[in-house]
Amino acid sequence: MVRILRGLAHKYFSDEEAVILFLILVTGTFVVIWFGAMLAPAIASLIVAFILQGLVTKLNRLGVPEFVSILGVFLIFLGVLVGFIFGLLPLIWTQVSTLAGEAPRIIGELQTYLEVLPEQYPQLISAEAVATIYAQVNTEVGHMTQWLVSFSLSSIPDLVALLIYMVLVPILVFFFLKDREVLLGSISRLLPPQRPMMLRIWHEVNLQCANYVRGKALEILIVGGATYIAFKFLGMPYAALLSLLVGLSVVIPYIGAAVVTVPVAVIALFAFGWGSHFIWVMVVYGIIQALDGNVLVPLLFSEVNNLHPVAIIVAVLFFGGIWGLWGVFFAIPLATMLKAVFAAWPVKDVVSPPETEQA
């Protein structure tokens, strides 16, 4: 056992830089796990600044001065944030409240559909299974309605914290963009002066994560916007809410699209019934998903090492179990970063001693 551990240490940690980098990764992981809630505004600001830095770099290459590029990109971000807070967010909240108010009617119609299934398909579903499904749906909708009703004075502290975050995040984003070189220089002074391995790993991680995060942000905007336009054209109710869910679903490949299909199909069914309008909605939704998976994703992520579906599911389960909903959203970028680190990690071949010939 000791010999195996010694061999692994020689293979993966023979370089001093590898040991230092491993300690940095372990320390950073524990800091995020223990102080993640406290540092949430800083972490969110760092991710946003990381996304916006690509646009700043492109403007610099076009000859725009650096400060002008930073100020212009920051003002665009601020405009999008203000539009989301005062435009899209109230609309989504109104649609969520309206949907909760219509929940009893939807449940009644769902019960009507479910009661017919055992008569038409007795070999596939029984009356007991229908009763169980109806009870579970009724319980979940009751919990959601109770949460909406209880959203009153008891939620004021959360609203105050949200308002503080809305002020802190833009300020931190601006200084992360403006003082990027100063901050990186302060961090680099804590590292060894000669660090070719760390620079190589950082280049690989930066390339993979930058392409993924910026591409995924653009994919969310394109898919969400196309879904909203299509649903509004087809007269789909709750178009803003559903398009937001569809846009965010691309963060979790395979799983997100499958989960979001359920509310889209249910709302379309109760809005239009079993008819041509329902079929058109689902066909258009399927076309958007197909174009996203077969055209948009290869176009945006051509330079990114794609993860295996098993790795995606494991990452979602692992990071979601640690950080909840935030872990689900950031599972794929974190898994991409880990894959880039492992791909660039130095590995020294272990030379086995020659076997002595038997006399």
Stockholm file with secondary structure:
# STOCKHOLM 1.0

chainA/1-359         MVRILRGLAHKYFSDEEAVILFLILVTGTFVVIWFGAMLAPAIASLIVAFILQGLVTKLNRLGVPEFVSILGVFLIFLGVLVGFIFGLLPLIWTQVSTLAGEAPRIIGELQTYLEVLPEQYPQLISAEAVATIYAQVNTEVGHMTQWLVSFSLSSIPDLVALLIYMVLVPILVFFFLKDREVLLGSISRLLPPQRPMMLRIWHEVNLQCANYVRGKALEILIVGGATYIAFKFLGMPYAALLSLLVGLSVVIPYIGAAVVTVPVAVIALFAFGWGSHFIWVMVVYGIIQALDGNVLVPLLFSEVNNLHPVAIIVAVLFFGGIWGLWGVFFAIPLATMLKAVFAAWPVKDVVSPPETEQA
#=GR chainA/1-359 SS CHHHHHHHHHHHSCSHHHHHHHHHHHHHHHHHHHHTTTTHHHHHHHHHHHHHHHHHHHHHHTTCCHHHHHHHHHHHHHHHHHHIIIIIHHHHHHHHHHHHHTHHHHHHHHHHHHHHHHHHCTTTCCHHHHHHHHHHHHHHHHHHHHHHHTCSGGGHHHHHHHHHHHHHHHHHHHHHHHTHHHHHHHHHTTSCSCCHHHHHHHHHHHHHHHHHHHHHHHHHHHHHHHHHHHHHHTTCTTHHHHHHHHHHHTTSTTHHHHHHHHHHHHHHHHHHCSSHHHHHHHHHHHHHHHHIIIIIHHHHSTTSCCCCHHHHHHHHHHHHHHHTHHHHHTHHHHHHHHHHHHHHSCCCCCCCCCCCCCC
#=GC SS_cons         CHHHHHHHHHHHSCSHHHHHHHHHHHHHHHHHHHHTTTTHHHHHHHHHHHHHHHHHHHHHHTTCCHHHHHHHHHHHHHHHHHHIIIIIHHHHHHHHHHHHHTHHHHHHHHHHHHHHHHHHCTTTCCHHHHHHHHHHHHHHHHHHHHHHHTCSGGGHHHHHHHHHHHHHHHHHHHHHHHTHHHHHHHHHTTSCSCCHHHHHHHHHHHHHHHHHHHHHHHHHHHHHHHHHHHHHHTTCTTHHHHHHHHHHHTTSTTHHHHHHHHHHHHHHHHHHCSSHHHHHHHHHHHHHHHHIIIIIHHHHSTTSCCCCHHHHHHHHHHHHHHHTHHHHHTHHHHHHHHHHHHHHSCCCCCCCCCCCCCC
//
